[in-house]
Amino acid sequence: MMTDQPQKSVTPEATIDTSSDPGLITQLGMMTRALLQSPVRRTLALLGAGLVLVIVATAYGQIRLNSWNRPFYNALSEHQLDRFLEQLGVFGVIAASLLVLNVAQQWLAQMLTLKLRQGLVHDLVRNWLRPQRAFRLAHAGPIGVNPDQRMHEDARHLTELSSTLGIGLLQASILLFAFVHVLWALSSNFALPLGGLRLVIPGYMVWAAFVYAGSASLLSYWVGRGLVSRNATRYAREADLRFSLVRVNEHIDAIALAEGEQDEERRIERDLTAVLAAMRRLVTGLTNLTWVTAGYGWFTIVAPILAAAPLYFAGNLSFGGLMMAAGAFNQVQSSLRWFVDNFSTIADWRATLLRVANFRRAVMETEELHQVESKIALEEGEPKRLLLEEIEIASPAGCIKLKERHVEIKPAQRVLITGEAGAGKTLLFRTLAGLWPWGSGRIVHPRAEEILYIPHRAYLPPGTLRELLAYPVKTERFSDADCKRALTRFDLQRLIPRLDETSRWDQDLNDEEQSKLAFARALLHTPPWVVIDELLDTVGDETRERVLDVLGSELKDAAIIHIGGSRNRRALAARVLHLIADPASRRLTRATAVAA
């Protein structure tokens, strides 16, 4: 089992390059597949069907409300009080029905947003935490930076915008088809006088609505088309700022001891400046777009009256018919103007979709993150034997390899793998664990035998101390006496009363105590194979003596592989292997297929 703690990269996110965008249809298909594979797919289908029914019923109610305009305003213009009161009663029935439908639509929309987020985040987390994927993605360049931002904030924003825009588009489409028929019937006999001729334009007001909304849509697209990239850049910069704040908070002790507050303040100010610059560009784009959307919005107040005026003054419409025509025109052009009214939101949605879809694509394609490089074969062989054959590890800094070309390790053996500083000892540790596959050669693990990997910095998961010792298996596997014995063996008996206490152990314990806990966990699990990454080189003399005593007694039958300095050779009575760095060969190249 691997107990390493993923370390966040401090590399800032790259600005989204929309030229590498695989396309809207591809991204939508990817997200649709994610939702179809989620456990909430049936609930999503039911909620979607319910929304369609409610929106269709609402459209019918709005048609009835629009038809109500004619008798109501005619009653007003003709001073008929009894008809006026009658139509008020009709209005009450229609309005009450629409109110119920509006409430139902709101509930269905909110539930749809909730289930969309559940399905999307479930898919992202499930694929991200497939064995070794998260680690490899973290070393894949800018796309692996801030995965928490992509799965939390970006996924939340994407599902909320998708629900809002999707329902709005569906409603606009249904209302468009419903009211086009009404508007066409009202203006079917329109004739435009030209000199002595009469030019008949069937459905004149429908064409007027199409021209009006179409011109607004084209102009909005032309003015606001850069908002997608500007929104994407802003989200990347926001993620960098959030990460900087979290990093400072997590390391505030070391920062305070070094009196580095001013230096950290400069770093945060730099990230904040980048955020503000991205926001300024976004503000400029939104301001320019507002000239179009707000301008058309104000003109819309009189546009339907102007469009219907020729019919009214020609005597083809009563005053009530004029109001009915104006209402139908408003519904049609409002449906057609959906793109205009939501352009900035669509740009925001598009940028968020780009980030989430590219992240999911990178997660799914994590095996292909590097070009032209072969992979080290990781196999399972016969029990009680671990083989390392012709191991060469490719890295961005060049090749790392074992001087000994064929290595066979058996139970109870002590092996020290050493090399000069910068030789890549941690990279070898990750390779033995199967986390870093790029290079050549073969690693054969003993079949069905547990290998415990102890990294240079111990990972202390959240939870109780008992859960920490048992991690990643269930606590029921180990008795209370076993846990107490492991703690006592490494002079941590003061923690015994806190076995079932939940705490941030990585903050409550100092580095030496955290290292002791890592070895206490190894003693508790008693694995037949233990691989240690330099940890014996960093602990104090007393702790080292305790560890060596445990390795020589309770873990005497386990094979111990320590990757570190040669100072432990005599203490371990170890067989020594040598790690060699060759910067001139097998330099790993980043793949260009995965965009940030």
N, C-alpha and C positions, 0 to 999 in steps of 0.2 A: 504494500500500500504506500501511497505517496503522501507525505506529510508536509510538502513544501507549501509556502504561502505565496501566492502570486503577488508580485510587486508591480504597482502601477508605474507605467512609463510616464516620465515628465515631458516627453515630446509633445509639443502642441499639435492639435488637430490641423490637418491641412485644409485649406479652403476647398469647398466642394467644386470640382471641375465638371460643369455640366456637359462638356464636350465628350466625357466618357460615360454619359448617361445612356444606359441600354434602351431607354424608351419607356414611355408611360405604359403602353400595353404590357410590356414584359414585366414591369414592376408591379402593376396591378395583378397580373397573373400569378406572380410569385407570392404576393400577400394573400390572394384568394386561396391558393393551395395551402398556405399556412393555416388559414381559418378553417378550411375544409378538413384538415387533419386534426383539428382541435377537438376536445371533448364537448365543446358547447355548440357544435355545428347545427344540431337539431333545434336547439333553443334559438339560435340566430335565424334559422329558416322560419320558425313559428312567429318570431317577432317581426320579421320582414313581411310575412304574409298578413299579419295583423295590421301593420302600418299601411300596406297597400289598400286594404279594405277600408280603413278609417279615412285615408286621404281621398279615395273615390267617393265615399259618403259625404265628406266635407265639400268636395267639388260639386256634388249634386245640390247640397244645401246652399252653396254660393250662387249656383245658377238660379235656384228658386228665389234667393234674396235679390239677385239682379232683376229678375222678372217682376219682383214686388215693387221695384222703382217706378214702373209705368203707372199702375193704378194709384200708388201713393201720391206721386207728384201731380198727377192729373187731378186727384181729389183736392189737393192744395190749390192748384191754379184755378179750379172751378168752384172753390169755396163750398165743397160738399162735406159737412161735418160728419154725417153718419158714415160715409165711405172712408173718411179720414180715420175715425175711431175703429172701424172694422179692420182697416189695414194695419193699424197699430197692434191689434190683437194677433194678426197674421205674423207681423214682425216678431212679436214676443215668442211665438211658437218656433219660428225659424231660428231666432237668436239663441233660445234655450237649447235647441238641438245642436247647433254649432258649438255652443259652449261645452256641452258634454263631449263632443267629438274632439274639441281642442284639448281638453284635459286628458282624454284617452291617448291622443297623439303625443302629448308631452310625456306621459308615463312610458309609452312604448319606445319613444326616442331615447329617453334616459336609460331604460333597460337595455336597449340595443347598444348604446355607447358602453355601458358596463360590460356586457358580454363580449363586445368586440375587443375591448382591452384585455379581458380575461383570456380570450383565445389567442390574441397576438402575443402577449407577454409570455403566456405558457409555451407557445411555439419557440419564441426567441430563447428563453431560458433553457428549455429542454435541449435544443440543438447546441447552444453555447456550452452547456455543461456535459456534453458527450465527452467520454474519456479523451483527455489531452487536447481537445479543441480550443478551450479557453486559453491554455498556455501558448499554443502555437499562434493563435490569433494575436495575443499580446505582443508577439515578436514579429508581427507581419507589417509593421509600419504604421502610418497614421490611422488606418482603418481600425486598428486594435486599441486605439487610445479612447479612454472614457466609455467603455461598453455599458457602464451603469447609466450614463446619460441617454444612450440610444434605447435601452430597454425600459427605462423609467420615464423620463420626461418626454423624449421623442415619441415613444409608443403611446403614451397618454394623449399627447397633443394630436397625433395622427388619428387616433380612434375618435376623439371628440370632433375634429374637423371633418372626418369622413362621414360620421353620422349626420352632422349638421348639413353638410353640403349634399350628401346623398338624398336625404329626405327632402331638402329644398328643391333639388333638381327633379325628383319624382313628382312632387307637388306641382311644380311649375309646368312640367310636361302634361300632367293630367288636366290642369286648368286650361292650358293652351288648347288642347284638343276639344275640351268642353265648350270654351267660349268663342273659338273660331267659328263654329256653326252659328252661334247666336249673332255674332257680329256680321257674318256674311248675310244672314237673313235680313238684318236691319238695313244693310246697304246694297242689297242685290239689284235694285232698280236705279242706282245713281247714274245720272247723265251729266257730263260736264259741257256747258255751252261754249262753243268755240266759233265766234262769228255767227254765221247762220246755221252752223251744224251743231249737233248734240252727240258728244263722244260718250258712249255707254261704257262704264267700267264696273262690271259685276264684282261685288264684294269689295268695293272701293276702300272701306275702312279697314278691312283685313290687310290689304296691300299697304295702306298708310302705316299701320302698326308694324308691319314687317320692315318697311324702309326706315322708320324711326328707330326701332330697336336694333336693326342691323348696323346702321351707321354708328350708333353708340357702342356696340360691341367691337367693331373694327377699330374705332378710335381708342377705346380702352385697351385693347390688345397692343396696339402700336405704342401707346404711352407707357404701359405697365409691364411690358414683356421682360424687363430686366429684374423684376422683383423676385423671381424664383432664385436666382443666384445670390441676390442680396440677402434674402431670408436665410439661405443655406449658410452663407458666410457668417451671418450674425449668430446662428445657433452653434456653429463651430467655436466661435470666439467666446460665447457664453459658457460653453462646456469647459474651455480652458480656464476661465476665471473661476468657475465653481471648483475645478480640480485644485487650483492653486490655494484657494481658501481651505479646502479639506486637508490638503497636504500640510499647510502651516499648522492647522489645529491638531493634527495627529503628531506632529514633531515639535510642539511648542516648548517642551522641556529642553530639548537640545538647542533650540533657537535662543531661548532665554539664557541658557548657560553660556552660549557663545556671544551673547549680546548682539544677535544678528537681526533684531527686529527691524532696524532701518533698511537693511538689505532686502529682507522679505517684503517690506512695504514697497520698495521700489519695484520688485517683481510683480506684486499685485497691481500696483499702479500701471505698470506696462500692459498687463492683461486687461485691466479696466479701460485703458486708452484704446486698445484694439477693439473692445466691445463697443465703446462709444463711437469710434470711427465707423464701424459697421452699421451701427444704428443711425448715424447721420446720413449715410448713403441710403438707408432704407427710408428714412424720413423724407429725403428729397424725392425719392421715387413715389412714395405714397402721396406727397403733396401735389406732384404733377398729375397723378391719377385722379386726385380729388377735383381738380379743375374740370375734368371730363364728367365724372360720376355726379358731382354736385350740380354742375351746369345742366346736365340732362334731367336731374331730379327736380330742379326748380321749374324747368320748362314743361315737365310732365303735368304740372298743375293745370295748365291751360291747353296742352297738346290735344287731349281727347275732345274738348269743346271746339277747338279750331278745326279738327278733322271732321266733326259731325255738323259744324255750322252750315256748310253748303246744303245738306239735307234738310236741316231745320228751316233755313230761310227760303228754301224752295217749296216749303209746305209739305214735305214728305214725312216729317216727324212732328209729333206733338211735343210739348215740353216734357211730359213724362217719358216719351220715347227718346228724347234727347238725353235725359239723365240715364236712361237704360243703356243707350248706345255708348255714352261716356264711360259708364261703369264697365261694360263689356270690353271697350277699347283699353281701359286701364288694366283689366285682367290679362288681356292678350299681350299688350306691350310689356307688362310687368313680368309675365312668363318668359317672353323673348329677351327681356333685359336681365334675366337671372345672371347671365355671364358678366354683365357690366356691374351689377350691384355687388357681386361676390368676387370680383377679380382679385382684389388684394388678399382675400381669404383663400382663394384658389391657389394663388402664388405661394402663400404660406403653407398650405396643404401639400403642394407639389414639392416644395423644398424639404418638408418633413418626410414625405414619402421617399424622396431620394435618399435621405440619410438612413432611414430604417431599412429600406429595400437593399441598399448597398451593404449595410451591416449584415443583414441576413444572408445575402449572397456570399459575402466573405466567410461567414461562419460555415455555410454549406460547402464552400470550395477551399476550406483551410488546408486540405491535403495538397493543393496545387499552388501554394503561395510563392513558390520559388521556381525559377526557370532552369531547365536543362540538367538539374542536379539529380543524381541517383540517390537511392535511399539505402540505409543500413537495414539489412534483413533482421527482423526481430522474431525469433522462433521459440517454440517450446520443445525441449528435448527430454531425455531420460532423467528421472529424479536423481538428486544428490550430485548434480554436476552442472556447473555454469561455464560456458565456453565464450571466449572472445577471440574472434579470428579476423585477422587483417583489418583491424579497426582504423578507419580514417574518417575524421569528422570534418565536414565542410562548414565554414562559418564566414561571416562578412570580413573577418580579419585574416582569413586564410585557413590552412589545413592544420588539424590537431590529430596526432596519431600516437598509438602505443608503439614503443620501440620493440617490444616483444610481440611478434606477429601471431603467435598461437599461444593462448593462455587457457588453462583448464584449472578451475577452482573447485575444491571439494569441501564437504562439511568439516567444521572445526578448524579449518585453515584460517590464518591471519595474513591478509594481503594489504600492503601499503602501496598506493599508486601516487607517485610524487613527481614533481616537475618544477621548473623555475616559475617565478612570479609572472603572471600573465600568460602562462602556458595553456590555460583553458581548463582548469580542474573542475570548475562548476559545470562547464559545458559537457565534460565527460560524465559527470554525475547525472545530468539530465538525459544524456544519451543512454546510459545504462538503464535508466528508468523508462525509456521509450518515449520521452517527451520531445527529443530532438532527433529526427530520423534522417537528416540529410548527410550524405557521405557514402561510404562503401564499407563492405565487410559484413560480419555476421555476429549477432549476439544470441546465444541460446540459453534461455532460462530453464531451470528445472521445472518439469511439469507438476502442477498442483501443489507447489510449495510456496509459502508466503515469503515475500521479500519486503523487508521494512527499510524505507529510505528516510534517512535523517538529514535534513538540509542544514546548510550553514546557519540559517536563522529559523528557529523553531516556529511552527504555526500553532497558535493557541486559539482554537475556534470559540465562538461565544457559547455560553451555556454553563452548566455546573462543572465543578472540578472533576467529578466522577465521569461526566460525559467527555471531558477533555482527555482524561487518561484512556478511556475506551475508544476514542475516535479512531477510525470511522465506523466501528461496529457498535452494537447495542451494549448498554451497560450491564444487562443481565448476564453477559458472558463471563463477567468477572465478579468474584465475591467481594464482600466488604473487607475481609481480611487480606485478600490479595492487593487491593488498592492501598490499604494502610501500610502493608509491608513494602510496596514499591516506593511510597513516599518516604518512609523511615530509612530505607536503604540509601537514599540520596540526601539525608539530613533535611527533609522537608516535613518532619512530623508536626510542625506548627500548623500546617495546612489541613491536618486530618479533621479537625472540627468543622472545616469549611467544605468538606467533600460534596455536600449537596447544596452549596451556595452558588447562585448565579452571579457572575461578575465579569468585568473586562480584565481578564487575567494578563493580557499583554500590557496593561497599564499598571496593574497592582503589583506585579512581580518584576524584579530587576533582571537584567540580561543573564546573569549567572543562574538565577532561579529558574528562568525559562529554559535554559539549556539542561538543567537538572531534570525538569519535567519531561523534556524530550527523551532523556535516557530512562526515566522512570516508566514512561509509556512503553519503551522497548523492553524493559524488564517485565512489565505486566503482560505484554503480548507473547514474549519468548519466541520470536520467529526463528526459523532455521537459517535465515540469511539476513544480514544487516549490511547496508551500504551507508557510509557516513561521509558527508561533504565538509571537511576541514573543521568540524566542530571541536575536535580534540585539540586543535591548535589555538583555540580562542578561549577555552575555559581556564579557570585557575588551577593551580597545582593540586589543591585538595580535591576538587571535583574530578580532575583527571585521574587521580589515584583511586577514587571511588568507582569511576567508570571502568578502569582497568581491572579492579578487583571483581566487579560484576561480570565483565567479559571472561575472566578466568575462572569463575565459579558457576553462577547461575546460567550463564550463556556460553559455557565452555564447549558445548556441542554445536554451536552456531558458527557458520562461516562469517567472518568479519572482513569487509573491504573498506578501508579508510583511504579517502582521497585527500591528501594534504602534504604538509611539510615532513621532511625526513627525521625531525626531532623525535618522532614517536616510533621510529623503527625498532630501537632496542626495547622500549617499553612493551610494544606489541609482540615482540619476537617474530616479526612479520617477514614474509617473502616480499620483495620489493619489485615493483614494475615502474617503468619510466615513461612519462608523458612528454612528447616532443611537439613543439610548435613549428610549423613551416608556412610562414606568411605568403610565400611565393606561389603556392599551389592551392587548388580547390577553393577559390574564393567564391563565396555564395553570393548570387545576384538576386536582388528582389524581383519578384514578378511584377509586371505592369498590368496584369489582368484585373486586379482588384483595386478599385478606386476608393478614395476616401469619401 
